[in-house]
Amino acid sequence: MALPNQVRALVLAGGRGQRLEGRTQERNKCLLEFAGQPLLSYSLERSLALDPLEIVVVVGYLAEQVVERFGTCYKGVPVRYVFQAEQRGLVHAIETAAERLEGAPFMLFLADEILLGPQHAGMWKRFQEREVVALLGVTRPRDPEAVRNTYALLEDGAGRVLRLVEKPRHALSPWQGTGNILFRPEMLQYLAGTPIHPARQERELPDWIQCAIDDGRRVESFEVGGQYININRPEDIAAAEAVLPRRAAAGA
């Protein structure tokens, strides 16, 4: 079933990045530069493939730096900011922005992600064609154990996602989940019922989606790109810096 092109992009940029060894004490993590541009720019650029109605950016830590850097428009698309006063995880950030989404389908982006070879236009087309409540953007990492940094998914033979596992001990399939996810607005009804993770004391993104799966809603996956780097640790910065300058020099 095709949807009117009223999709919004939701970019979560409120975190501090405490594991980055002092690099983010006086600067928002999403403003760290890679190949000459702020980290957040990579998510904003990817969002344009959807021709979104607007881009909603959730800010928190040193929020004024993000607003000052990007303003209220990105390459012709309006940018609206939502302030997350207390950083309590991704699900809380989405909940903070729920009213701003105004009942429209939306695509989630995490401002600390870099995705090469993006396929977001194809993902949006697939989402419009399928009766799914969520379409998960996944990649096939060269190192299968990379899935331990994000989440794993298990699917049946018909492509339906049955189970999501946050930071699994071992790779459960060839696919690594990313924060690039398309949602229908009815997913917001599952926010309040998402369980709190006993160790982190936050509601986790895979657990939120699992609530919909357990309620009988259909969730599928889509290969959204190639190499994927989630900037959380110093070694992630090194990995991004190793590949991005070469691509920039080649005009990629």
N, C-alpha and C positions, 0 to 999 in steps of 0.2 A: 504494500500500500504506500503510494507516494505521499510525502508530507510537503506542505507549503514550506518554502525556503525561509523559515523564521528561526533557524537554528542559531543558538548563541554559543560562543566560546567561553568557557569558564577556566581561568588560569589561577592556580593556587600559588601565591608568592609571599606567604606570610611567615615562613620559617626562618630561624636564625642560622642553622647549620653549625651546631656546636662542635661537631667532630672535625672541623676543618682547621684546627690548630691555629687559631688566632686570626685567620684571614677574614673572618666575618664579625670581629668585635666592633668595628666602626663602619661596616658596610653590609648592606643587605646581601645575602648569598646570591640572589638572582642577578645582582649587578656585577659579579665577578666576570671578567672579560675572557673570551675565548675566540681566537682568530679575529680579534679586533672588534668584537661586539659583545654586549652584555648577554649573559646566559638567558635571561628572560626573552631576549629577541628571538631565540630559536623557537620558542613556543608560540610567540605572537606571529611569526612568519608562517609557521605550519598552519595556524588557524585560518589564514587567508584562503586556503584551498577550499574551505567550506562556504566562502562568501557569506560570512556570518552577519546577522542583523546588528550585533554589537559584541564587544569583548568585555567580559566581566572579570576583573582582577581582584582577588582577595589579598589584602595586604595586612601586615601586622608589625613585625619587627622592623624598625627604621622605615616605616611606611612612607614618610615624606620623601625619602630618597627615590623611591620608585615613581611616585607621582610626579616629582620634579623632572625625572629623566624622561618619562614617556608621555606625560600630559594626558589630554582627553581624546586624542585621535591617533590611530596608527594606520598609516597609508590609506586614509580615507574611511576607515571603520571607527565608529565611536568607541571609546574606552571608558568604562564606568568602574569605580572602585568601591569595594566593600571592606570595611575595617573589622578585622578579627582581633578584639581587644586582648584575648588570652589564647595563646597557641596551644590548642588541645587536640591536634591531629587533623588528618585530612577530612574525615567524616564531619567533624565539627566545623571545619572551614566551609564545606559544601552546605551544611545546614545554615551557616551564617549568611550565605549568598542566595538561599532558596527563594526568598521573596523577589529578589532582583531578576531571577530567571523568568518570572512572569508566565509560568505554565507552558513554556516552549521546550522543545527538545534541545539538548545542549551537549557539547563535547568538552570533556575534561582534559586539561593539560596541566602538568606539574612544571613549575618554573625552573626546576633544577634538572630537567631532562634534555638530552641532545639525541636526536634521532636522525640518522643518515638514510638517504634513499626513501623519503617519506611518500606514503600512498594515501593521504587523507581524503583526496577527492574520490578515489575509488571506494574508500571505506564509507563515506557519506552516501554514495550511490547504493552500496550494499544495504546499508541501514534503512534506506527508504524502501527497498524492495522486500525486506524481511519483517515478519511479525515478531520482533524481539523487543524486550524491554531494555536490553543493553547489548552493545557490540564491543567486545574487548579488543583493543589493539595489542597484538603480540608480535614478537620477533623470534627468529631462530638463532640463538647465540652460537658462536664458534665453540665456546666453552660451555657445555651443558650445565655446569655447576653455577653459572652466572645467575640462574634462576633463584638461587638462594638469597640474592640481594633484593628481590622484589616478591613476586608470587608465582605459583604454579597453577595450572588448571588441568582438570581431567574431563574428557569429552566422551560421549557415546559415539557409535558408528555413524550417526546421522548429523554429527557436528554440533550437538547440543552440549553446552557446558553443564557438568553435573556437580563439580566441586572445585572450589578455590582454596589454596593453601598459602597463607602468608609466610614468606621466608622459610620454605621447607628445608629440612636437613639435607635432602638429596633431590636431584632432578627427577620429576615424576613423568615428564614428557619432554619432547624436543622444544617446547615453546616456553618463552619467558613473557610474563605479563608486564605491561607498561602502564603508565598513567594516562595514555591516550585512549579514552573510552567515550563512546557515544551512548547517551541515555535518553529515554523517553521521560517526560515529566512525571509520570506516575511512580518512577523510582523514588521520588522524594518522600513518598508515604512510608518508606521503610527506614528512614533515617532514625527516628526516635526509638525504634525497636532493635537497633543494632547493638549487640552485646559489647560490653567493655572488656578489652583484652586484660587478663589478670596481671600480666607482667608490666605492660606499658601504661596501663590505666587510661587508655584511649580507645575509641572505636576505630577499627581498622577498615580500610577500603574493601578488601576481599570479603570481610564478614558482612558488610552492608549489602554487597551484591548477592552473597549467599542467602540472605534473608529472602530476596526475591525468588531465587532458584528454589528454595525450600517451599515457597508459596505456590510453586507450579508455573512461574513465569519463565519464558524462554530467553536464554542468554546464549550468544554465540561468540566466536572469535574471528578475527580478520588479521592477516599478516600486514601490518601497517608500515613496515620499513625494514631496513637492514640493520646496520650496527647501532646499538642502543647503549647510551651511557647515562647513568643516574648519578649526579654529582652529590655525594654524601661524605666521601672520605678523601684524604690527600691522594691516594692512589687513583681515585676516579678523575681527579684533576689532571694527573699525569697522563692517564689514558686518553682523555679528550685532547690535551695539548699535543699528543703524539700523532693524532690522525687529522685534526682540523687544519693545521697550517698547510699540510700537503694538499688537502682538498681545496683550500682557498687559493693556493698557487695554481692549481689546475683549472680554476674557474668553476669548481663544483658547488 
